[in-house]
Amino acid sequence: MDSAAPTLTPAASASLAGPPAAPDDQSVRKAAENFETFFLSQTFESMFSDVGTDSMFGGGNGEKIYRSLLLQQYSELTVKHGGVGIADAVQREMLQLQEAH
């Protein structure tokens, strides 16, 4: 049996060195935009939940699946073109929480 002490990988030894560095503003912004995209996607899903499918274009489960993908794209494009302000508010809160710690 090998009695040598286990060695740490560079990532593991870096994690033992101290608290992780604060995320930069760009990663905070991306996280805030991801949150807004998710929120809008859920909102759009709710808005379109009572809209029926049209048999002229296939209807059924296929149309429901593609509608979900379309609504996800609507959400991403909405955020890309300025959004509705949720990402800005989330970003401010995240930065304030970082400063407090």
C-alpha positions as CSV (number, residue, x, y, z in Angstrom):
1,M,0.0,0.0,0.0
2,D,1.2,3.5,-0.8
3,S,1.6,5.7,2.2
4,A,2.3,8.8,0.3
5,A,0.2,11.9,1.1
6,P,-2.4,12.8,-1.6
7,T,-1.5,15.7,-3.8
8,L,-3.8,18.5,-4.5
9,T,-4.6,19.7,-8.0
10,P,-3.9,23.3,-8.8
11,A,-7.6,24.1,-8.6
12,A,-8.0,22.5,-5.3
13,S,-5.0,24.2,-3.8
14,A,-6.2,27.5,-5.1
15,S,-9.6,27.0,-3.4
16,L,-7.8,26.5,-0.1
17,A,-5.8,29.7,-0.5
18,G,-8.7,31.9,0.5
19,P,-12.1,33.3,-0.5
20,P,-12.8,33.3,-4.2
21,A,-12.3,36.6,-6.0
22,A,-15.4,38.7,-6.6
23,P,-16.9,38.2,-10.0
24,D,-16.2,41.0,-12.5
25,D,-18.9,43.4,-13.7
26,Q,-19.2,41.5,-17.0
27,S,-20.1,38.2,-15.4
28,V,-22.5,39.9,-13.0
29,R,-24.2,41.5,-16.0
30,K,-24.4,38.2,-17.8
31,A,-26.0,36.5,-14.8
32,A,-28.5,39.4,-14.5
33,E,-29.4,39.1,-18.2
34,N,-29.8,35.3,-17.8
35,F,-32.2,35.9,-14.9
36,E,-34.3,38.4,-17.0
37,T,-34.3,36.0,-19.9
38,F,-35.6,33.2,-17.7
39,F,-38.2,35.5,-16.1
40,L,-39.5,36.7,-19.5
41,S,-39.6,33.2,-20.9
42,Q,-41.8,32.1,-18.0
43,T,-44.0,35.1,-18.4
44,F,-44.4,34.5,-22.2
45,E,-45.2,30.9,-21.5
46,S,-47.9,31.9,-19.1
47,M,-49.3,34.5,-21.6
48,F,-49.5,32.0,-24.4
49,S,-50.8,29.1,-22.4
50,D,-54.4,29.6,-23.4
51,V,-53.6,30.2,-27.1
52,G,-54.6,27.1,-29.0
53,T,-52.7,25.4,-31.8
54,D,-53.8,25.9,-35.4
55,S,-54.4,22.7,-37.4
56,M,-53.5,24.6,-40.6
57,F,-49.8,24.6,-39.4
58,G,-49.7,21.2,-37.9
59,G,-51.0,21.8,-34.4
60,G,-50.5,19.2,-31.7
61,N,-47.5,18.5,-29.6
62,G,-45.0,19.6,-32.2
63,E,-46.4,23.1,-32.4
64,K,-46.4,23.3,-28.6
65,I,-42.8,22.3,-28.4
66,Y,-41.7,24.8,-31.1
67,R,-43.8,27.5,-29.5
68,S,-41.8,27.0,-26.3
69,L,-38.6,27.4,-28.4
70,L,-40.0,30.5,-30.1
71,L,-40.9,32.1,-26.8
72,Q,-37.4,31.4,-25.5
73,Q,-36.0,33.3,-28.6
74,Y,-38.4,36.1,-28.0
75,S,-37.1,36.4,-24.4
76,E,-33.4,36.4,-25.5
77,L,-34.1,39.0,-28.2
78,T,-36.0,41.2,-25.8
79,V,-33.1,41.2,-23.3
80,K,-30.6,41.7,-26.1
81,H,-32.4,44.8,-27.2
82,G,-32.7,46.5,-23.8
83,G,-35.1,44.2,-21.9
84,V,-37.7,45.5,-19.5
85,G,-35.3,46.6,-16.8
86,I,-35.1,43.5,-14.7
87,A,-31.5,42.8,-15.5
88,D,-30.5,46.4,-14.5
89,A,-32.2,46.0,-11.1
90,V,-30.7,42.5,-10.5
91,Q,-27.3,43.7,-11.5
92,R,-27.5,46.7,-9.0
93,E,-28.6,44.4,-6.2
94,M,-25.8,41.8,-6.9
95,L,-23.2,44.5,-6.9
96,Q,-24.5,46.0,-3.7
97,L,-24.5,42.6,-2.0
98,Q,-20.9,42.1,-3.1
99,E,-19.8,45.4,-1.6
100,A,-21.6,44.6,1.7
101,H,-19.4,41.5,2.1
